[in-house]
Amino acid sequence: MNGISRRAWLARAAAGGAALALEMARLRQALAAEAVPKGVARVTGDARIGGEPAKPGMVVRPDAVITTGRGAELVFVVGRDAFMARANSRIELSGDASRTVISGLRLVTGALLSVFEPGRGKRVQTPTATIGIRGTGIYVEIERMRTYACTCYGEAELVPVDEPKEAETVRTKHHDQPRYIYPKGMPRMIEKAPVINHTDAELILLESLVGRKVPFDPKSYP
């Protein structure tokens, strides 16, 4: 997908924030009334969990396989972590089903925005990267020959699958260091990338589902 400038992305994010405002207000009211259970919070289009059609309130086990079809989107919570799966995605969760705790996940295709509980180490695996995180907001998207990873806030270790010695640790406060991670044979295994395809409003929504707030002030970023 084509990248956009940070200025253009911020403008687009502001517009996207307005579009999500009503949905966020509805979910916050439901959370206050304890009406949003853990599991699926929102589903659009053909999204499946373990092969079964996803429905609001459906439980998502920490070892579930999640798939989304064309034009679909799935917002769900597992334990203290929340996720927004984009269209045409396949996500394989791994973790302790008895404790409802995710230890990591494999993003096979598509894209996923995630917010993770602080203090717990997790791992995100893609065809070209292993990403170690701890209490991080992160957006990961699989492209044809590379992985896109934006550590929206927090810390992440980006390890190319084919060249682990080229690993890079990034620490960010607000989408400061997006990266592309490549397979073997490319001149660079990791390189800088633009901010693409995710917004602050979406991060705020996900954090609200697990009773947290984003660690940045949205008003500081026009």
Residue pairs with C-beta under 8 A, 6 or more apart in sequence:
1 141
1 143
1 196
1 197
3 193
3 194
3 195
3 196
4 12
4 194
4 195
4 196
5 194
6 175
6 194
6 195
9 194
9 195
9 196
10 221
10 222
12 199
13 199
13 200
13 201
14 222
16 199
16 201
16 202
17 199
17 200
17 201
17 218
19 201
20 199
20 201
20 202
20 205
21 201
23 42
23 205
24 201
24 204
24 205
24 208
27 36
27 41
27 42
27 205
27 208
27 209
28 208
30 36
31 208
31 209
31 211
36 209
37 57
37 59
38 59
38 60
38 77
38 78
38 79
38 100
39 57
39 58
39 59
39 60
39 76
39 77
39 78
40 49
40 54
40 55
40 56
40 57
40 58
40 60
40 74
40 75
40 76
41 56
41 75
41 76
41 77
41 82
41 209
42 56
42 73
42 74
42 75
43 54
43 55
43 56
43 72
43 73
43 74
43 75
44 71
44 72
44 73
44 74
45 68
45 69
45 70
45 71
45 72
45 73
45 87
46 53
46 68
46 69
46 70
46 72
47 53
47 54
47 66
47 67
47 68
47 69
47 72
47 73
47 74
47 85
48 54
48 66
48 67
48 68
49 58
49 60
49 64
49 65
49 66
49 76
50 61
50 64
50 65
51 65
52 58
54 66
54 74
54 76
60 66
60 76
60 77
60 78
60 93
61 78
61 93
61 97
61 100
62 78
62 79
62 93
62 94
62 95
62 96
62 97
62 100
62 101
62 102
62 103
63 93
63 94
63 95
63 97
64 93
65 90
65 91
65 92
65 93
66 74
66 76
66 85
66 89
66 90
66 91
66 92
66 93
67 89
67 90
67 91
68 74
68 85
68 86
68 87
68 88
68 89
68 110
69 87
69 88
70 87
70 88
71 87
72 87
72 88
73 84
73 85
73 86
73 87
74 83
74 84
74 85
75 82
75 83
75 84
75 85
75 205
75 206
75 209
76 82
76 83
76 85
77 83
77 209
77 210
78 93
78 95
78 100
78 102
79 99
79 100
79 101
79 102
79 117
80 116
80 117
80 120
80 210
81 102
81 114
81 115
81 116
81 117
81 122
81 210
82 114
82 115
82 206
82 207
82 209
82 210
83 91
83 112
83 113
83 114
83 115
83 206
84 112
84 113
84 114
84 202
84 205
84 206
85 91
85 110
85 111
85 112
86 110
86 111
86 112
86 113
86 141
86 197
87 110
88 109
88 110
89 107
89 108
89 109
89 110
89 111
89 112
90 107
90 108
90 109
90 110
91 105
91 106
91 107
91 108
91 110
91 112
92 105
92 106
92 108
93 102
93 104
93 105
94 102
94 103
94 104
94 105
94 106
95 101
95 102
95 103
95 104
96 103
101 120
102 122
103 122
103 123
104 122
104 123
104 124
104 125
105 112
105 114
105 122
105 123
105 124
105 125
106 124
106 125
106 126
107 124
107 125
107 126
107 140
107 142
108 127
108 142
109 142
110 141
110 142
111 139
111 140
111 141
111 142
111 197
112 139
112 140
112 141
113 137
113 138
113 139
113 198
113 202
113 203
113 206
114 124
114 137
114 138
114 139
114 140
114 206
115 136
115 137
115 203
115 206
115 207
115 210
115 212
116 122
116 133
116 134
116 135
116 136
116 137
116 138
117 135
117 210
118 134
118 135
119 134
119 135
120 134
120 135
121 132
121 133
121 134
122 132
122 133
122 134
123 130
123 131
123 132
123 133
124 130
124 131
124 133
124 138
124 140
125 131
126 140
126 142
126 147
126 181
127 142
127 147
127 161
127 183
128 146
128 147
128 160
128 161
128 162
128 181
128 182
128 183
129 147
129 149
129 158
129 159
129 160
129 161
129 181
130 159
130 161
130 164
131 138
131 140
131 149
131 156
131 157
131 158
131 159
132 156
132 157
132 159
133 151
133 154
133 155
133 156
133 157
134 154
134 155
135 154
136 151
136 152
136 153
136 154
136 155
136 156
137 151
137 152
137 153
137 154
137 203
137 206
137 207
137 214
138 149
138 150
138 151
138 152
138 154
138 156
139 148
139 149
139 150
139 152
139 197
139 198
140 147
140 148
140 149
140 150
141 147
141 148
141 196
141 197
142 148
143 180
145 182
145 183
146 180
146 181
146 182
146 183
147 180
147 181
148 178
148 179
148 180
148 193
148 196
149 156
149 158
149 178
149 179
149 180
149 181
150 175
150 178
150 179
150 193
150 195
150 196
150 198
151 170
151 171
151 172
151 176
151 177
151 178
152 172
152 174
152 175
152 198
152 203
153 172
153 173
153 174
153 175
153 214
153 215
153 216
154 171
154 172
154 215
155 169
155 170
155 171
155 172
156 169
156 170
157 167
157 168
157 169
158 167
158 168
158 169
158 170
158 179
158 181
158 190
159 167
160 166
160 167
160 181
160 182
160 183
160 184
160 189
160 190
161 183
162 183
162 184
162 189
163 184
163 189
166 189
166 190
168 179
168 190
170 176
170 177
170 179
171 177
173 215
173 216
174 216
174 221
175 195
177 192
178 192
178 193
178 194
178 195
178 196
179 190
179 191
179 192
179 193
180 190
180 191
180 192
180 193
181 189
181 190
182 188
182 189
182 190
182 191
200 214
200 216
200 218
200 221
203 214
204 213
204 214
204 218
207 213
207 214
